[in-house]
Amino acid sequence: MASPILVTGAAGRIGGVGRTITEVLLKQGQAVRAMVRTEDERAQALRDMGAVVVAGSLLDLDSMHRAIDGCETMYFSMSVSDTYLAATVNAAAVAKHHGVKAFINMSQMTLSQMSVTETTASPQHKLHWLAEQALNWSGLPVVHVRPTAFLEGLFLIMTADSVRNSNQIRLPFGEGKTSPVAAEDVARAVVALLVNPQPHIGKIYHLTGPQSENMHFYAREYSKALGRTITYQDIPVEPWRDGLLQSGQPVHLVNHLTTLANLHRAGRFDRMTDDVLTLTGQAPLSVQEFVRRNAATFAASAKEV
């Protein structure tokens, strides 16, 4: 029987990359070991789909041995965290010990513009860059996957309230262009790598959506999808940052998001590739189709009394 494919971060919310990877692999008949942080209803849902679930921490040595032992191929991902580098090195050390033959690493596209002499103000970007270096130094058979901004984060999380309440996309992105990609497209690309990793070892894939446009363009795409006029309102970065902090978001995450806003304003997200199509044979989802699929989230709401 084929060894299972390990998927870390598998208990993400619906639309999460790890969860979608697990679902697609199982539908293809692959054996999947899904690593989750806690035993909850999301872990049970993975079992119900047919995955073998291992609960544990990426920072815990014993957890990683339980997760990796017996797996020849694995997908590594972790949400934005100040412990990201430690978790990556911990996973890499255990993967090396168990002779993993393919380590698919979820990274970020901004790293393509970073080097030992060029960085950004984001503490997460710095940890991601160092993690890639450590994985390359490890000698593991690594594939780096670098998506641009996610549609789910950029639009579902950051703009849903303002679109519902005022028919506006309110973000501090200036006139910069961006090419957000859907989590499902990233998941499909990763699945292609996990199922047949050997031709891709040592390569880097940059995943984007099908368009790189400014937020005014995307506001028009919202309008077409929702059947009402949506406009883009640029807002200053610092008050937006203050609002994130006041809402209780961790400082590490807020500093990362603030950097993303400034990079968008500077045109640093104006990038596009065909890597999703190359890996999957299917073009990535457009913003208009994404908004149409999630129209209920953006439905106009009556003003609260």
C-alpha positions in Angstrom: 0.0 0.0 0.0 1.3 3.5 -0.9 2.6 5.6 1.9 0.3 8.4 3.0 0.8 12.0 2.0 1.2 14.3 5.0 -0.7 17.5 4.9 0.0 20.0 7.7 -2.5 22.7 8.6 -5.2 20.5 7.3 -8.0 21.7 9.7 -8.2 25.2 8.1 -11.6 26.7 7.6 -13.6 25.8 4.5 -11.6 27.4 1.7 -8.4 26.9 3.5 -5.5 25.5 1.4 -4.6 22.6 3.7 -8.2 21.4 4.0 -8.8 21.7 0.3 -5.6 19.8 -0.5 -6.7 17.0 1.8 -10.2 16.9 0.2 -8.9 16.8 -3.4 -6.2 14.1 -2.6 -8.8 11.9 -0.9 -11.2 12.3 -3.9 -8.3 11.1 -6.1 -7.9 8.0 -4.0 -4.7 9.0 -2.3 -4.0 8.0 1.3 -3.7 11.2 3.5 -2.4 11.8 6.9 -3.8 15.1 8.1 -2.0 17.1 10.8 -4.1 19.4 13.0 -3.4 21.5 16.0 -6.4 20.3 18.1 -9.1 17.6 18.2 -12.3 19.4 17.3 -15.1 19.2 14.8 -12.8 20.1 11.9 -10.5 17.2 12.8 -13.5 14.9 12.9 -14.7 16.2 9.5 -11.3 15.2 8.0 -11.7 11.7 9.5 -15.2 11.5 8.0 -13.6 12.3 4.6 -11.2 9.4 5.0 -8.0 11.0 6.3 -5.9 9.7 9.2 -5.7 12.6 11.6 -2.7 13.4 13.8 -3.1 16.1 16.4 0.0 18.0 17.5 2.2 21.1 17.2 4.6 21.9 14.5 6.9 23.1 17.2 6.8 19.8 19.1 9.4 17.2 18.2 7.3 14.2 19.2 4.3 15.5 17.3 6.4 15.9 14.1 7.7 12.3 14.4 4.2 11.0 14.7 3.1 13.0 11.7 6.0 12.3 9.4 7.1 8.8 10.2 6.0 6.6 7.2 5.3 9.5 4.8 7.5 9.9 1.8 5.8 13.1 0.6 4.6 16.0 2.7 3.1 19.5 2.4 4.3 22.0 4.9 2.4 25.2 5.8 1.9 27.4 8.8 -0.1 30.5 9.3 1.5 33.9 10.0 3.4 33.5 13.3 6.5 34.7 15.0 7.4 31.0 15.6 7.3 30.2 11.8 11.0 29.7 11.4 11.3 27.4 14.4 8.4 25.3 13.2 9.9 25.0 9.7 13.3 23.9 10.9 11.7 21.4 13.4 9.6 19.9 10.5 12.7 19.8 8.2 14.9 18.1 10.8 12.3 15.4 11.3 11.6 15.0 7.6 15.3 14.6 7.0 15.5 12.0 9.7 12.7 9.9 8.2 14.0 10.2 4.6 11.1 12.2 3.1 11.4 12.2 -0.7 9.4 15.3 -1.4 8.9 18.4 0.8 6.4 20.8 -0.7 6.8 24.1 1.1 4.2 26.9 1.1 5.9 30.2 0.9 5.1 33.7 -0.3 5.7 35.4 -3.7 7.3 38.5 -2.1 10.4 36.3 -1.5 11.1 36.5 -5.2 12.1 40.1 -4.6 14.2 39.4 -1.5 17.8 38.3 -1.0 20.6 38.4 1.6 20.9 42.1 0.9 17.2 43.0 0.2 14.3 42.5 2.6 11.0 44.1 3.6 9.6 45.6 6.8 7.4 42.5 7.4 8.7 40.2 10.2 6.9 37.3 8.5 8.6 37.9 5.2 12.0 37.7 6.9 11.0 34.5 8.6 9.8 33.0 5.3 13.0 34.0 3.6 15.1 32.4 6.3 12.9 29.3 6.3 13.5 28.9 2.5 17.2 29.2 3.0 17.2 26.6 5.8 15.2 24.2 3.7 17.6 24.7 0.8 20.6 24.1 3.1 19.0 21.0 4.6 19.5 19.0 1.4 15.8 17.9 1.5 14.1 17.4 -1.8 12.1 20.7 -1.6 9.6 22.5 -3.9 8.8 26.0 -2.9 5.3 27.3 -3.7 4.9 31.1 -3.6 1.4 32.4 -4.0 0.6 36.1 -4.2 -2.2 37.5 -2.0 -5.1 35.2 -1.5 -8.6 36.2 -2.7 -10.1 34.9 0.5 -7.9 37.1 2.7 -7.9 40.2 0.4 -11.6 40.2 -0.4 -13.7 37.9 1.9 -12.0 39.0 5.1 -10.8 42.5 4.4 -13.7 43.9 2.3 -16.9 42.0 3.1 -18.1 44.5 5.7 -17.5 47.7 3.7 -19.0 46.2 0.5 -22.1 45.1 2.5 -22.5 48.3 4.3 -21.4 51.0 2.0 -20.8 49.4 -1.5 -17.1 50.2 -1.2 -13.8 48.3 -1.2 -11.9 50.2 1.5 -8.2 49.2 1.5 -4.9 51.1 1.7 -3.6 49.8 -1.6 -3.4 53.1 -3.5 -3.2 52.7 -7.3 -1.0 49.6 -7.2 -1.9 46.6 -9.2 -2.3 43.1 -7.8 -3.1 39.6 -9.0 -4.8 37.7 -6.1 -5.2 34.0 -6.4 -7.9 31.7 -5.0 -7.1 29.2 -2.3 -8.6 26.4 -4.3 -6.3 27.2 -7.2 -3.3 27.1 -4.9 -4.6 23.8 -3.5 -5.0 22.2 -6.9 -1.4 23.3 -7.8 0.0 21.8 -4.6 -2.0 18.5 -5.2 -0.3 18.2 -8.6 3.1 18.5 -7.0 2.2 16.1 -4.2 0.9 13.4 -6.5 3.9 13.6 -8.9 6.7 15.5 -7.1 9.9 14.2 -8.6 9.9 16.3 -11.8 9.5 19.4 -9.7 12.1 18.9 -7.0 14.3 22.0 -6.6 11.9 24.3 -8.4 9.9 27.3 -7.3 6.4 28.1 -8.5 4.8 31.5 -8.4 1.0 31.3 -8.2 -1.2 34.3 -9.3 -4.7 34.9 -10.5 -5.5 35.5 -14.2 -5.2 39.3 -14.0 -3.0 42.0 -12.5 -5.1 45.1 -12.1 -5.6 48.0 -9.6 -8.5 48.0 -7.1 -10.6 50.3 -9.2 -10.7 47.5 -11.8 -11.6 44.9 -9.2 -14.4 47.2 -7.9 -15.9 47.1 -11.4 -15.6 43.3 -11.3 -17.5 43.3 -8.0 -20.2 45.5 -9.6 -20.6 43.0 -12.5 -20.8 40.1 -10.2 -23.2 41.6 -7.6 -25.4 43.7 -9.9 -24.8 46.9 -8.0 -22.2 49.7 -8.2 -19.1 49.0 -6.0 -16.3 51.6 -5.8 -12.8 51.5 -4.4 -11.9 53.9 -1.7 -8.2 54.2 -0.9 -7.6 54.8 2.8 -4.4 55.8 4.7 -2.2 53.0 5.9 -1.6 54.1 9.5 -5.3 54.5 10.6 -6.0 51.1 9.0 -3.1 49.6 11.0 -4.4 51.2 14.2 -7.8 49.7 13.6 -6.3 46.2 13.2 -4.4 46.6 16.5 -7.5 47.9 18.3 -9.5 44.9 17.0 -7.1 42.7 18.9 -5.0 41.3 16.0 -1.4 40.2 17.0 1.3 42.8 16.4 3.3 40.4 14.3 0.4 39.9 12.0 -0.5 43.6 11.8 3.1 44.5 10.9 3.0 41.9 8.2 -0.4 43.2 6.8 0.9 46.8 7.0 3.9 45.8 4.9 1.6 44.1 2.3 -0.4 47.4 2.1 2.7 49.5 1.5 4.1 47.0 -1.1 0.7 47.1 -2.9 0.9 50.9 -2.9 4.4 50.7 -4.3 3.3 48.4 -7.2 5.3 45.4 -5.8 2.3 43.0 -6.3 2.0 43.8 -10.0 3.1 40.3 -11.0 1.5 37.5 -13.0 2.5 34.0 -14.1 1.0 31.0 -15.8 2.1 28.5 -13.1 -1.4 27.6 -12.0 -2.4 26.7 -15.6 1.0 24.9 -16.1 0.6 22.7 -13.0 -3.1 22.0 -13.2 -4.2 22.4 -16.8 -6.9 24.8 -15.6 -6.9 28.6 -15.6 -7.1 30.3 -12.1 -10.4 31.7 -10.9 -11.1 35.4 -11.8 -12.1 38.0 -9.2 -15.5 38.4 -10.9 -16.3 34.7 -10.6 -15.0 34.5 -7.1 -17.3 37.3 -6.0 -20.2 35.8 -7.8 -19.6 32.5 -6.0 -19.5 34.3 -2.7 -22.3 36.8 -3.5 -24.1 36.0 -0.2 -21.1 37.3 1.8 -21.3 40.6 0.0 -25.1 41.0 0.0 -26.1 44.6 0.8 -27.2 44.8 4.4 -29.7 47.1 6.0 -28.1 49.7 8.3 -28.0 48.6 11.9 -30.3 50.5 14.2 
